[in-house]
Amino acid sequence: MFEEILNKYDKIQGLTKLTDEQLKELIFLLLKRVDFIDNDLISEKNQQLAYDLVKDIDPKDLLFVALSIQTGFKIRTGDLKLHQGLKKKGFVNIISTRELIQELE
């Protein structure tokens, strides 16, 4: 997750119009509330199931999908390719940003 934030930092800053200092403070507050899970705690079985789902979509998302399988929690994503690809394969533990906003309204 932290790597994703860093990779998308400029995009996030552009969309939020926050100053560098404000965005760093927001990220700090967010990360204080996140519990990171060691990859070694995700079972091999769930990693294999996730691999079978994402291998032809985006293998970099393997651990997110494996953790979702293991915990039952949904993945929130703005990645339409991942979202649509997993839905086509019958994976339901995924929600798009748009769907999340609709649920919250």
Sequence and secondary structure as in RCSB ss.txt:
>XXXX:A:sequence
MFEEILNKYDKIQGLTKLTDEQLKELIFLLLKRVDFIDNDLISEKNQQLAYDLVKDIDPKDLLFVALSIQTGFKI
RTGDLKLHQGLKKKGFVNIISTRELIQELE
>XXXX:A:secstr
 HHHHHHTHHHHHHHHT  HHHHHHHHHHHHHT     GGGS HHHHHHHHHHHTTT GGGHHHHHHHHHH   E
EE  HHHHHHHHHTT  SEEEHHHHHHHH 
